[in-house]
Amino acid sequence: MASYAASERRMASAIKDLHDYLWTGARKDEPELLRRLVRGARDLDRHLGTRGRIERAVRSMTRKLRKARQGPDLFTFLQAVAGLAYAADRVRRQPKEAAKASSELGVSLSVHLASAAGAHDLVDRFESGRIDFGEFCELLQDRLESRGVLRAREFGHAANLAFDVHALWNGKLPAGTRRILATTSVSAAGFACVVFVDALRSLGRYRRTPYARLVPVTATILEGLGGHP
């Protein structure tokens, strides 16, 4: 873990820069940013033992990136695999950090699905603070179901569980209890990743690259997590 820490920080910085490049108008050196993402994906593969799955997906997308069309999917994929790995690595030593990262991933996946379903009004209401995350999820589930997403409720429940574990965190609980809560939060975020891919298919927004890699990578992360503190 110690040897991977520097790579993890570099990857987090590159993903943040990708977000700013896509959505805030930040001026970035695109070729250099994409090289950083490929390097981070390679390091993450080595850390997880995922046999190049992440790097191959990222390299395929960054070879000739179409910013508007591919950028959001590249960001979501990388945030999901890096965020879930970060959370899983911290269940035992930093359970609150694990729960926080899982919560953030649940929110990010929800916002992406809302955008994919054309529910931009819900995203605006949530991000402006007019509705809380629980209300956002309830409304999102209705929208997704109206678009034919059969597992919309399962996605909402998983994202909400990951969010609530962190929102209701009590640092005074026994260490074993806190680890179990963190494990639950990470597992819920991982399940949300799986149902997220299924929902994209129902919405007609599934792209084999990168999302064919998301479920196998999620499975590897959760297998390493285990079910006991």
Contacts in CASP RR format, 6 or more apart in sequence:
PFRMAT RR
TARGET T0000
AUTHOR 0000-0000-0000
METHOD contacts of the structure
MODEL  1
MASYAASERRMASAIKDLHDYLWTGARKDEPELLRRLVRGARDLDRHLGT
RGRIERAVRSMTRKLRKARQGPDLFTFLQAVAGLAYAADRVRRQPKEAAK
ASSELGVSLSVHLASAAGAHDLVDRFESGRIDFGEFCELLQDRLESRGVL
RAREFGHAANLAFDVHALWNGKLPAGTRRILATTSVSAAGFACVVFVDAL
RSLGRYRRTPYARLVPVTATILEGLGGHP
1 89 0 8 1.000
4 43 0 8 1.000
4 47 0 8 1.000
7 40 0 8 1.000
7 43 0 8 1.000
7 44 0 8 1.000
7 47 0 8 1.000
8 43 0 8 1.000
8 47 0 8 1.000
8 82 0 8 1.000
8 86 0 8 1.000
10 36 0 8 1.000
10 39 0 8 1.000
10 40 0 8 1.000
10 43 0 8 1.000
11 37 0 8 1.000
11 40 0 8 1.000
11 41 0 8 1.000
11 43 0 8 1.000
11 44 0 8 1.000
11 78 0 8 1.000
11 82 0 8 1.000
12 82 0 8 1.000
12 86 0 8 1.000
13 36 0 8 1.000
14 33 0 8 1.000
14 36 0 8 1.000
14 37 0 8 1.000
14 40 0 8 1.000
15 37 0 8 1.000
15 75 0 8 1.000
15 78 0 8 1.000
15 79 0 8 1.000
15 82 0 8 1.000
17 26 0 8 1.000
17 28 0 8 1.000
17 33 0 8 1.000
17 36 0 8 1.000
18 33 0 8 1.000
18 37 0 8 1.000
18 71 0 8 1.000
18 74 0 8 1.000
18 75 0 8 1.000
18 78 0 8 1.000
19 75 0 8 1.000
20 26 0 8 1.000
20 28 0 8 1.000
21 28 0 8 1.000
21 30 0 8 1.000
21 33 0 8 1.000
21 67 0 8 1.000
22 67 0 8 1.000
22 71 0 8 1.000
22 72 0 8 1.000
22 75 0 8 1.000
30 65 0 8 1.000
30 67 0 8 1.000
34 62 0 8 1.000
34 65 0 8 1.000
37 58 0 8 1.000
37 62 0 8 1.000
37 74 0 8 1.000
37 78 0 8 1.000
38 55 0 8 1.000
38 58 0 8 1.000
38 59 0 8 1.000
38 62 0 8 1.000
41 54 0 8 1.000
41 55 0 8 1.000
41 57 0 8 1.000
41 58 0 8 1.000
41 59 0 8 1.000
41 78 0 8 1.000
42 52 0 8 1.000
42 54 0 8 1.000
42 55 0 8 1.000
44 50 0 8 1.000
44 54 0 8 1.000
44 81 0 8 1.000
44 82 0 8 1.000
44 85 0 8 1.000
45 51 0 8 1.000
45 52 0 8 1.000
45 53 0 8 1.000
45 54 0 8 1.000
45 55 0 8 1.000
47 85 0 8 1.000
48 54 0 8 1.000
48 85 0 8 1.000
48 217 0 8 1.000
48 220 0 8 1.000
48 221 0 8 1.000
49 220 0 8 1.000
50 216 0 8 1.000
50 217 0 8 1.000
50 220 0 8 1.000
53 213 0 8 1.000
53 216 0 8 1.000
53 217 0 8 1.000
54 78 0 8 1.000
54 81 0 8 1.000
54 213 0 8 1.000
54 217 0 8 1.000
56 213 0 8 1.000
57 77 0 8 1.000
57 209 0 8 1.000
57 210 0 8 1.000
57 212 0 8 1.000
57 213 0 8 1.000
58 74 0 8 1.000
58 77 0 8 1.000
58 78 0 8 1.000
58 210 0 8 1.000
60 209 0 8 1.000
60 210 0 8 1.000
61 70 0 8 1.000
61 71 0 8 1.000
61 73 0 8 1.000
61 74 0 8 1.000
61 209 0 8 1.000
61 210 0 8 1.000
62 74 0 8 1.000
65 71 0 8 1.000
65 74 0 8 1.000
72 112 0 8 1.000
72 115 0 8 1.000
73 207 0 8 1.000
73 210 0 8 1.000
73 211 0 8 1.000
74 210 0 8 1.000
76 108 0 8 1.000
76 109 0 8 1.000
76 112 0 8 1.000
77 210 0 8 1.000
77 211 0 8 1.000
77 213 0 8 1.000
77 214 0 8 1.000
79 105 0 8 1.000
79 108 0 8 1.000
80 105 0 8 1.000
80 108 0 8 1.000
80 109 0 8 1.000
80 193 0 8 1.000
80 196 0 8 1.000
80 214 0 8 1.000
80 218 0 8 1.000
81 213 0 8 1.000
81 214 0 8 1.000
81 217 0 8 1.000
81 218 0 8 1.000
81 221 0 8 1.000
83 101 0 8 1.000
83 104 0 8 1.000
83 105 0 8 1.000
84 101 0 8 1.000
84 102 0 8 1.000
84 105 0 8 1.000
84 186 0 8 1.000
84 189 0 8 1.000
84 190 0 8 1.000
84 193 0 8 1.000
84 218 0 8 1.000
84 221 0 8 1.000
85 221 0 8 1.000
86 101 0 8 1.000
87 97 0 8 1.000
87 98 0 8 1.000
87 99 0 8 1.000
87 101 0 8 1.000
87 102 0 8 1.000
87 105 0 8 1.000
87 182 0 8 1.000
87 185 0 8 1.000
87 186 0 8 1.000
87 189 0 8 1.000
88 98 0 8 1.000
88 186 0 8 1.000
88 221 0 8 1.000
88 222 0 8 1.000
88 224 0 8 1.000
88 225 0 8 1.000
89 98 0 8 1.000
90 97 0 8 1.000
90 98 0 8 1.000
90 101 0 8 1.000
90 182 0 8 1.000
91 98 0 8 1.000
91 179 0 8 1.000
91 182 0 8 1.000
91 183 0 8 1.000
91 186 0 8 1.000
91 225 0 8 1.000
91 229 0 8 1.000
92 179 0 8 1.000
92 229 0 8 1.000
95 178 0 8 1.000
95 179 0 8 1.000
95 181 0 8 1.000
95 182 0 8 1.000
96 166 0 8 1.000
96 169 0 8 1.000
96 171 0 8 1.000
96 178 0 8 1.000
96 182 0 8 1.000
98 182 0 8 1.000
98 185 0 8 1.000
98 186 0 8 1.000
99 162 0 8 1.000
99 165 0 8 1.000
99 166 0 8 1.000
99 169 0 8 1.000
99 181 0 8 1.000
99 182 0 8 1.000
99 185 0 8 1.000
99 186 0 8 1.000
100 166 0 8 1.000
101 189 0 8 1.000
102 162 0 8 1.000
102 165 0 8 1.000
102 166 0 8 1.000
102 182 0 8 1.000
102 185 0 8 1.000
102 186 0 8 1.000
102 188 0 8 1.000
102 189 0 8 1.000
103 162 0 8 1.000
103 163 0 8 1.000
103 165 0 8 1.000
103 166 0 8 1.000
103 167 0 8 1.000
103 185 0 8 1.000
103 189 0 8 1.000
105 162 0 8 1.000
105 189 0 8 1.000
105 190 0 8 1.000
105 192 0 8 1.000
105 193 0 8 1.000
106 158 0 8 1.000
106 159 0 8 1.000
106 162 0 8 1.000
106 163 0 8 1.000
106 189 0 8 1.000
106 192 0 8 1.000
107 133 0 8 1.000
107 159 0 8 1.000
107 163 0 8 1.000
109 155 0 8 1.000
109 159 0 8 1.000
109 192 0 8 1.000
109 193 0 8 1.000
109 196 0 8 1.000
110 133 0 8 1.000
110 136 0 8 1.000
110 137 0 8 1.000
110 140 0 8 1.000
110 155 0 8 1.000
110 156 0 8 1.000
110 159 0 8 1.000
111 123 0 8 1.000
111 126 0 8 1.000
111 127 0 8 1.000
112 196 0 8 1.000
113 140 0 8 1.000
113 144 0 8 1.000
113 155 0 8 1.000
113 196 0 8 1.000
113 199 0 8 1.000
113 200 0 8 1.000
113 203 0 8 1.000
114 120 0 8 1.000
114 122 0 8 1.000
114 123 0 8 1.000
114 136 0 8 1.000
114 140 0 8 1.000
114 143 0 8 1.000
115 123 0 8 1.000
116 199 0 8 1.000
116 200 0 8 1.000
116 203 0 8 1.000
116 205 0 8 1.000
117 140 0 8 1.000
117 143 0 8 1.000
117 144 0 8 1.000
117 147 0 8 1.000
117 149 0 8 1.000
117 203 0 8 1.000
118 143 0 8 1.000
119 139 0 8 1.000
119 140 0 8 1.000
119 143 0 8 1.000
122 131 0 8 1.000
122 136 0 8 1.000
122 139 0 8 1.000
122 140 0 8 1.000
122 143 0 8 1.000
125 131 0 8 1.000
125 136 0 8 1.000
126 132 0 8 1.000
126 133 0 8 1.000
126 135 0 8 1.000
126 136 0 8 1.000
131 139 0 8 1.000
133 160 0 8 1.000
133 163 0 8 1.000
134 160 0 8 1.000
134 163 0 8 1.000
137 156 0 8 1.000
137 159 0 8 1.000
137 160 0 8 1.000
140 152 0 8 1.000
140 156 0 8 1.000
141 152 0 8 1.000
141 153 0 8 1.000
141 155 0 8 1.000
141 156 0 8 1.000
142 152 0 8 1.000
144 152 0 8 1.000
144 155 0 8 1.000
144 199 0 8 1.000
144 202 0 8 1.000
144 203 0 8 1.000
145 152 0 8 1.000
145 153 0 8 1.000
147 202 0 8 1.000
147 203 0 8 1.000
148 202 0 8 1.000
149 155 0 8 1.000
149 198 0 8 1.000
149 199 0 8 1.000
149 202 0 8 1.000
149 203 0 8 1.000
150 202 0 8 1.000
151 195 0 8 1.000
151 198 0 8 1.000
151 199 0 8 1.000
152 199 0 8 1.000
154 191 0 8 1.000
154 195 0 8 1.000
155 192 0 8 1.000
155 195 0 8 1.000
155 196 0 8 1.000
155 199 0 8 1.000
156 192 0 8 1.000
158 188 0 8 1.000
158 189 0 8 1.000
158 190 0 8 1.000
158 191 0 8 1.000
158 192 0 8 1.000
158 195 0 8 1.000
159 188 0 8 1.000
159 189 0 8 1.000
159 192 0 8 1.000
161 184 0 8 1.000
161 185 0 8 1.000
161 188 0 8 1.000
162 185 0 8 1.000
162 186 0 8 1.000
162 188 0 8 1.000
162 189 0 8 1.000
162 192 0 8 1.000
165 181 0 8 1.000
165 182 0 8 1.000
165 184 0 8 1.000
165 185 0 8 1.000
165 188 0 8 1.000
166 185 0 8 1.000
169 181 0 8 1.000
171 178 0 8 1.000
173 181 0 8 1.000
175 229 0 8 1.000
176 229 0 8 1.000
179 229 0 8 1.000
180 229 0 8 1.000
183 225 0 8 1.000
183 226 0 8 1.000
183 227 0 8 1.000
183 229 0 8 1.000
186 222 0 8 1.000
186 225 0 8 1.000
187 222 0 8 1.000
187 225 0 8 1.000
187 227 0 8 1.000
190 218 0 8 1.000
190 221 0 8 1.000
190 222 0 8 1.000
193 214 0 8 1.000
193 215 0 8 1.000
193 218 0 8 1.000
194 215 0 8 1.000
194 218 0 8 1.000
196 214 0 8 1.000
197 206 0 8 1.000
197 211 0 8 1.000
197 214 0 8 1.000
197 215 0 8 1.000
200 206 0 8 1.000
200 207 0 8 1.000
200 211 0 8 1.000
END
